[in-house]
């Protein structure tokens, strides 16, 4: 089994994607190690402000006003690029790399800067081998979060 793998895509602003973990091997969990976004449009002379969130909860988390007390919120990322002379911008990611993933996740992206670009996203995961009791506890935790 691969130790690391990447899921990536391009999603219109305001929409969600389901990251499917159902096809992966029993006895393993997955840990988010990196979460990046990039504009999906022509950047020439354009300022961009985008956010994305990744959650194990039954509904998408608000990437514009994240609540880090939400148990299911696994990652949040902000990207700001400026076309003027005031700077290059910011790229900030906050991820819970201790959360063990065993079920599908919901990704939501938003272009909040007015350019209305779709958002390219990339998530890097690593596989983690679990013992039987660890797997049961992790599955129960995710079920409790996803059952809302």
C-alpha positions in Angstrom: 0.0 0.0 0.0 1.2 3.5 -0.8 2.4 5.4 2.2 1.4 8.8 0.7 -1.1 9.8 -1.9 -2.7 13.0 -3.3 -6.3 13.9 -4.1 -6.8 16.9 -6.3 -9.4 18.7 -8.4 -11.0 21.9 -9.5 -14.2 23.0 -8.0 -16.5 26.0 -8.8 -16.6 28.6 -6.0 -19.3 27.8 -3.4 -19.6 24.2 -4.3 -18.6 21.0 -2.5 -16.8 17.8 -3.4 -16.8 14.5 -1.6 -13.4 12.9 -1.0 -14.1 9.2 -1.1 -12.1 7.0 1.3 -14.4 4.0 0.8 -12.1 2.4 -1.7 -9.1 2.2 0.6 -7.9 -0.8 2.7 -9.5 -1.9 6.0 -7.1 -1.6 8.9 -5.7 1.7 7.7 -6.6 5.3 8.4 -5.4 8.4 6.6 -3.9 11.6 7.9 -4.1 14.9 6.1 -0.5 16.2 5.8 -0.9 19.1 3.3 -3.8 21.2 2.0 -3.3 23.7 -0.8 -5.5 25.8 -3.1 -4.7 27.8 -6.2 -6.9 30.0 -8.5 -8.5 28.3 -11.5 -8.4 31.3 -13.8 -6.2 33.8 -15.6 -4.2 35.6 -12.9 -2.9 38.5 -15.1 -3.5 41.7 -13.2 -6.1 40.1 -10.8 -6.2 40.1 -7.0 -7.5 36.8 -5.6 -8.8 35.8 -2.2 -9.9 32.2 -1.7 -10.7 29.8 1.2 -11.4 26.1 1.5 -12.4 23.8 4.3 -12.2 20.0 4.7 -14.5 18.3 7.2 -15.6 14.8 8.4 -19.0 16.3 9.5 -22.3 15.6 7.7 -22.3 19.2 6.2 -19.5 21.4 4.8 -17.8 23.7 7.3 -17.9 27.4 6.6 -14.4 28.2 5.1 -15.0 32.0 5.4 -15.6 31.9 9.2 -14.1 28.6 10.4 -14.8 27.4 13.9 -11.8 25.4 15.2 -14.0 23.9 17.9 -15.9 21.8 15.3 -14.8 18.2 15.9 -15.1 17.4 12.2 -13.1 20.3 10.8 -9.8 18.8 9.6 -8.4 21.6 7.5 -8.8 25.2 6.5 -6.7 27.1 4.0 -6.6 30.7 2.9 -5.0 32.1 -0.3 -4.6 35.8 -1.0 -2.7 37.1 -4.0 -2.3 40.8 -4.8 -1.8 42.3 -8.2 -0.7 45.7 -6.9 2.6 46.8 -5.4 1.5 46.2 -1.8 2.7 42.6 -1.6 2.7 39.1 -3.0 0.0 37.8 -0.7 -0.6 35.2 1.8 -1.0 31.4 1.8 -2.0 30.0 5.2 -3.1 26.4 6.0 -4.3 25.1 9.3 -4.7 21.3 9.5 -5.4 18.8 12.2 -2.8 16.2 11.2 -3.7 14.0 14.2 -7.2 13.3 13.0 -7.4 9.8 11.6 -9.7 9.6 8.6 -11.7 6.4 7.9 -14.8 7.8 6.1 -15.5 10.2 3.3 -14.7 13.9 3.7 -16.5 17.0 2.4 -14.4 19.8 0.8 -15.9 23.2 0.2 -14.2 26.1 -1.7 -15.0 29.8 -1.9 -13.6 32.7 -4.0 -14.4 35.6 -1.7 -12.3 38.2 -3.5 -14.8 38.8 -6.3 -13.0 37.2 -9.2 -15.4 34.2 -9.1 -12.7 31.8 -10.2 -13.1 28.1 -9.7 -10.6 26.8 -7.1 -7.9 24.2 -7.8 -7.2 22.2 -4.6 -4.8 19.5 -3.6 -4.8 17.4 -0.4 -1.9 15.1 0.5 -2.6 12.2 2.8 -0.5 9.5 4.4 -1.7 6.0 5.4 -1.5 4.9 9.0 -1.7 1.2 10.0 -4.1 0.7 13.0 -4.6 -2.2 15.4 -8.1 -3.6 15.8 -9.0 -1.5 18.9 -7.6 1.7 17.3 -9.7 1.0 14.2 -12.8 0.5 16.3 -12.2 3.7 18.3 -11.4 5.7 15.1 -14.5 4.4 13.3 -16.7 5.2 16.3 -15.3 8.7 16.5 -15.9 9.4 12.8 -19.4 7.9 13.0 -20.3 10.1 16.0 -19.1 13.2 14.1 -20.7 12.3 10.8 -24.0 11.4 12.5 -24.1 15.0 13.7 
